[in-house]
Amino acid sequence: MSLDAAFLDRVRARVGVGDPLDVAVEAAARSSGLVLGSSALLATSRSVRNELFGAGPLQTLLDDPDVTDVLVNGPSDVWVERAGRLMPAAVDLGSEADVRTLAVRLAAAGGQRLDDASPTVDACLPDGTRLHAVLPPVAGAGVLLSLRVVRTRAFTLDELVASGMLARALVPVVRALVAARANLLVSGATGSGKTTLLAALLSVVPHDERIVVIEEASELRPDHPHVVRLVARRPNVDGAGSVGLSELVRQALRMRPDRIVLGECRGAEVREVLTALNTGHDGGCATVHANTAADVPARLEALAALAGMSRDAVAAQASSALDAVLHLRRSAGLRYVAEVGVVRRSGTGALEVVDALRADAGGACVRGPGWPVLAERLRL
């Protein structure tokens, strides 16, 4: 049946007074002169739920376990990333006004404001989906929506091997890194699988340890019985009430953490992270955007400069705090761990990451010049 605005308003009103959704849908249908059978009621309730509480016509795409991203360029211009490849989706969102209404509703569901005065938004929806939306004229011709799916279940290391993301020869190495309480950086481009890999690594942390996860949006879902979360808060419409990642890292130190994990290191909070990992808090992890493992030092220096740290200070802190970098790469739709590097200072005192292991998309591994240092650290 057609879900027009009047029908949705009737359902919304009944849900607002406490009716279960299926009861509200059936009552709204009867008031419209319709009698729904059990299968039609189920299908209509699902569609209404998507319209009122989900992403409308996009919800079916978000529910597809193979889809990682849904991108809207226009009412009839919808794309999905499925199995690492972008492809068009046969979805019609109606008019440009309908797309705008959907974007505003999703932003509100994520606790954010989206209107002409605030034409861009980056929010986390109640189910964990990441939302980015841009309104015209900033978006040009029409509303742009980007939705990134966050899976609620952490993959095991064996599942990562089966998917091709982790070479089998690297499994004992990454397990040893976790067991040895090495401080790790997971690096890679956007969408390369950093969060997926980090969740799998945290899932093998001993269950008698307490993990404190700090994130801008709640994405990390390790399979571990003792995970507590601190989530950054943006300022309200008056510009007050923000709680940033730097402050949350400082608060985490007072929470009796066994391991401190920063979901994404993207600003001045790198100073607090490096300080924490240099004060006896080993076994910590963070992710960072970088093109290669060798580019991680430059990335850290750029971020630390936002906190007023000099290049020498970054090199001294990072070489002492960090043990290894796990770098992911995307190639022909496949996301995989391509490098394991060790962090050290060069002969000139500069920070560097030296290859210990390299893997290709087929799973073949070769040792690099940093292997003896890594093997000694892990006693392999």
URFEN-V368336 format. One record per backbone hydrogen bond with DSSP energy under -1.0 kcal/mol. CO is the residue of the C=O (numbers start at 1). NH is the residue of the N-H. E is the energy in kcal/mol with one decimal. If there is no record, write none. Layout:
CO;NH;E + CO;NH;E
This chain:
2;4;-1.2 + 4;8;-2.2 + 5;9;-2.3 + 6;10;-2.0 + 7;11;-2.2 + 8;12;-2.8 + 9;13;-2.2 + 10;14;-1.8 + 11;15;-2.6 + 12;16;-2.1 + 14;19;-2.2 + 15;18;-1.6 + 20;24;-2.6 + 21;25;-2.7 + 22;26;-2.3 + 23;27;-2.4 + 24;28;-2.4 + 25;29;-2.4 + 26;30;-2.2 + 27;31;-2.2 + 29;34;-2.8 + 30;33;-1.9 + 37;41;-2.9 + 38;42;-2.1 + 39;43;-2.3 + 40;44;-2.6 + 41;45;-2.7 + 42;46;-2.0 + 43;47;-2.2 + 44;48;-2.9 + 45;49;-2.6 + 46;50;-2.1 + 47;51;-2.1 + 48;52;-2.9 + 49;53;-2.9 + 49;54;-1.1 + 50;56;-2.7 + 55;58;-1.9 + 56;59;-1.8 + 58;62;-2.1 + 59;63;-2.0 + 61;64;-1.0 + 64;67;-1.8 + 66;83;-1.7 + 68;149;-2.5 + 69;81;-2.4 + 70;147;-2.9 + 71;79;-3.1 + 72;145;-2.1 + 74;77;-1.2 + 75;93;-3.0 + 77;73;-3.1 + 78;89;-3.0 + 79;71;-3.2 + 80;87;-2.4 + 81;68;-2.6 + 82;85;-1.4 + 85;82;-2.7 + 87;80;-2.8 + 89;91;-2.1 + 95;99;-1.7 + 96;100;-2.1 + 97;101;-2.5 + 98;102;-2.4 + 99;103;-2.6 + 100;104;-2.7 + 101;105;-2.3 + 102;106;-2.5 + 103;107;-2.4 + 104;108;-2.2 + 105;109;-2.1 + 106;110;-1.4 + 107;112;-2.9 + 108;111;-1.8 + 118;115;-1.4 + 119;135;-2.7 + 121;133;-2.0 + 123;131;-3.3 + 125;128;-2.6 + 129;125;-3.1 + 130;148;-2.5 + 131;123;-2.7 + 132;146;-2.7 + 133;121;-2.0 + 134;144;-2.4 + 135;139;-1.4 + 137;140;-1.4 + 144;134;-2.2 + 145;72;-3.0 + 146;132;-2.3 + 147;70;-2.7 + 148;130;-2.7 + 156;160;-1.9 + 157;161;-2.1 + 158;162;-2.4 + 159;163;-1.9 + 160;165;-1.7 + 160;166;-1.4 + 161;164;-1.1 + 165;337;-2.8 + 167;170;-1.9 + 168;171;-1.1 + 170;174;-2.7 + 171;175;-2.5 + 172;176;-1.9 + 173;177;-2.2 + 174;178;-1.9 + 175;179;-2.7 + 176;180;-2.5 + 177;182;-2.5 + 178;181;-1.5 + 181;283;-1.4 + 183;323;-2.4 + 183;324;-1.6 + 184;286;-1.2 + 185;326;-2.8 + 186;288;-2.1 + 187;328;-2.6 + 189;192;-1.8 + 193;197;-2.5 + 194;198;-2.6 + 195;199;-2.4 + 196;200;-1.7 + 197;201;-2.3 + 198;202;-2.5 + 199;203;-1.3 + 201;204;-1.2 + 202;205;-1.2 + 206;209;-1.6 + 210;258;-2.6 + 210;259;-1.8 + 211;228;-2.6 + 212;261;-2.8 + 213;230;-2.7 + 214;263;-3.3 + 215;232;-2.6 + 217;219;-1.1 + 222;224;-1.6 + 226;211;-2.5 + 228;213;-3.0 + 230;215;-2.4 + 233;243;-2.4 + 236;239;-2.6 + 240;236;-3.1 + 243;233;-2.2 + 244;248;-1.8 + 245;249;-2.4 + 246;250;-1.7 + 247;251;-2.2 + 248;252;-2.4 + 249;253;-1.2 + 251;254;-1.5 + 252;255;-1.8 + 259;212;-2.7 + 260;285;-1.8 + 261;214;-3.0 + 267;270;-1.8 + 268;271;-1.7 + 269;273;-2.2 + 270;274;-2.5 + 271;275;-2.2 + 272;276;-2.6 + 273;277;-2.5 + 276;279;-1.5 + 276;281;-1.2 + 280;282;-1.5 + 284;184;-2.5 + 285;262;-2.5 + 286;186;-2.7 + 287;265;-3.3 + 288;188;-1.1 + 293;296;-1.4 + 295;299;-1.9 + 296;300;-2.8 + 297;301;-2.4 + 298;302;-2.1 + 299;303;-2.2 + 300;304;-2.9 + 301;305;-1.7 + 303;306;-1.0 + 304;307;-1.3 + 304;309;-2.2 + 305;308;-1.4 + 310;314;-2.2 + 311;315;-2.3 + 312;316;-2.4 + 313;317;-2.6 + 314;318;-3.2 + 315;319;-2.1 + 316;320;-1.1 + 317;321;-2.3 + 318;322;-2.8 + 323;343;-1.2 + 324;185;-1.9 + 325;341;-2.8 + 326;187;-2.5 + 327;338;-2.4 + 327;339;-1.6 + 329;336;-2.4 + 331;334;-2.3 + 334;331;-2.7 + 336;329;-2.6 + 338;359;-2.5 + 339;327;-2.6 + 340;356;-3.0 + 340;357;-2.1 + 341;325;-2.5 + 342;354;-2.6 + 344;352;-2.8 + 346;349;-1.7 + 350;346;-3.3 + 352;344;-2.5 + 354;342;-2.6 + 355;370;-3.8 + 356;368;-2.4 + 357;340;-2.5 + 358;366;-2.3 + 360;363;-1.8 + 364;360;-1.9 + 366;358;-2.6 + 368;371;-1.9 + 370;374;-2.0 + 371;375;-3.3 + 372;376;-2.0 + 373;377;-2.1 + 374;378;-2.2 + 375;379;-1.1 + 375;380;-2.1
